[in-house]
Amino acid sequence: SSGINAEYGEGYKAFYQSTQPNKSRGTGVAIYVHDSISAVINENCSTVTENLESLFITIFGQAQPVNIGVIYRPPSGDSQMSLNELETLLETLPKFGAHIMGDFNYNLHDESSNKTQA
C-alpha cells in the first residue's frame, strides 16, 4: 500500500510507495508536493510488483483534477510483463489530465529492440 510521510523538508509532503514483500530496499517511486497543493494518492493506479512500480496522485484545485504519476521498471523484472502491467495501468487512468514520468529502463536508442518499436 502507498503512504504519506507528512514531513519531508519544510513545506512539502512526500508521497511514497511501500516496499514489495521480501524486498530489502525501498521502492523507486516518490512524489514531493508543496503543502499549498491539495493532493491525494490515487490507489487505483498505484502498485508495486516485481516488474513495475507506480505511484499516482490526484491534484485538486484546478478546473479539472490533474493526475501525476511516476513509474519505475526494475531492471531485474520481466520486461514483457512490465509492458503488460503498464498497459493495464494506462487503461485505469483518466483519459484527460494524466501525466506520467519515470525510469522505464529501456534503451530507446536500440532500434533493433522490439521494446522501442511501437
Number of C-alpha atoms within 10 A of each C-alpha: 11 18 12 17 11 12 11 13 10 8 11 17 20 17 23 23 23 19 17 16 9 6 9 8 8 11 17 21 21 20 18 14 17 13 14 9 12 13 20 14 22 18 14 11 18 20 20 22 15 16 20 23 27 27 27 29 23 17 19 14 10 8 6 10 16 17 22 19 22 20 22 20 25 19 14 9 13 13 18 11 13 20 16 13 17 17 11 12 15 14 11 10 17 11 8 10 13 16 12 13 11 14 14 18 12 13 10 12 8 11 10 9 11 8 14 12 9 4
